[in-house]
């Protein structure tokens, strides 16, 4: 055995937490834009990548006030990931099964 290896007893819950933190850190380093805080602002370019919409569409939607956007004093458009996700979810179309289930629940 190598002299620089130290073995000590560790609780299973502590080991589990160490592994989870190491995996989170590895993912964050590999995909930094995917691991941003929900409250961290996105630029128009980042919002376009996140939503899959082109910048001109985002400008149009912001002008029409159909998308959640913030415009601080410098005039640039600022988006928040959590608000964009809620906006995307709000546009969900119901499936035939969901419509049938809603009708059945009404009866």
C-alpha positions in Angstrom: 0.0 0.0 0.0 1.2 3.5 -0.9 2.2 5.7 2.1 0.1 8.7 0.9 -3.2 6.7 1.0 -5.2 7.2 4.3 -8.2 5.1 4.9 -10.7 6.1 7.5 -14.2 5.1 8.4 -16.9 7.3 6.8 -20.6 7.2 7.1 -22.6 6.1 4.1 -24.6 9.3 4.1 -21.3 11.3 4.1 -20.0 9.3 1.2 -23.2 9.7 -0.7 -23.0 13.5 -0.3 -19.4 13.6 -1.4 -20.2 11.6 -4.5 -23.2 13.9 -5.3 -21.2 17.0 -4.9 -18.4 15.7 -7.1 -20.8 14.7 -9.8 -22.5 18.2 -9.7 -19.2 19.9 -9.9 -18.1 17.7 -12.8 -21.4 18.5 -14.7 -21.1 22.2 -13.9 -17.5 22.3 -15.3 -18.5 20.4 -18.4 -21.6 22.4 -19.1 -21.3 25.8 -17.4 -24.2 27.4 -19.3 -26.6 24.6 -18.3 -25.8 25.0 -14.6 -26.5 28.7 -14.2 -28.6 29.9 -11.4 -32.2 30.4 -12.3 -32.0 34.0 -11.2 -28.9 34.8 -13.3 -29.9 37.1 -16.2 -29.6 35.9 -19.8 -28.6 38.1 -22.8 -30.7 38.1 -25.9 -28.2 35.7 -27.5 -28.4 33.3 -24.6 -32.2 33.6 -24.5 -32.2 32.7 -28.2 -30.2 29.6 -27.6 -32.3 28.6 -24.6 -35.7 29.1 -26.4 -34.6 28.1 -29.9 -36.0 31.3 -31.2 -34.1 33.7 -33.4 -33.2 37.1 -31.9 -35.6 39.0 -34.2 -38.5 36.9 -32.9 -37.4 37.7 -29.3 -37.3 41.4 -30.1 -40.8 41.2 -31.7 -42.2 39.3 -28.8 -40.7 41.7 -26.3 -42.2 44.7 -28.3 -45.6 42.9 -28.3 -45.2 42.2 -24.6 -45.9 38.5 -25.1 -42.6 37.2 -23.5 -41.3 38.0 -20.0 -38.4 40.4 -20.5 -36.7 43.1 -18.4 -35.2 46.3 -19.8 -32.8 47.9 -17.3 -31.7 51.5 -17.7 -29.1 50.6 -20.3 -31.9 49.6 -22.7 -30.7 46.0 -23.3 -33.2 43.2 -23.0 -32.6 40.8 -20.1 -34.3 37.5 -19.7 -34.4 35.0 -16.8 -34.2 31.3 -17.4 -37.0 30.5 -14.9 -39.4 33.1 -16.5 -38.7 31.8 -20.0 -39.3 28.2 -18.8 -42.7 29.2 -17.4 -43.6 31.1 -20.6 -42.7 28.1 -22.6 -44.8 25.8 -20.4 -47.7 28.2 -20.5 -47.9 27.6 -24.3 -48.4 23.9 -24.0 -51.1 22.4 -26.1 -53.2 19.7 -24.5 -53.1 16.2 -25.9 -56.2 14.3 -27.0 -55.8 12.1 -24.0 -55.6 15.1 -21.6 -58.7 16.7 -23.2 -60.6 13.4 -22.9 -59.6 13.0 -19.3 -60.7 16.6 -18.5 -64.1 15.9 -20.1 -64.5 12.6 -18.2 -63.6 14.5 -14.9 -66.3 17.1 -15.7 -69.0 14.4 -16.0 
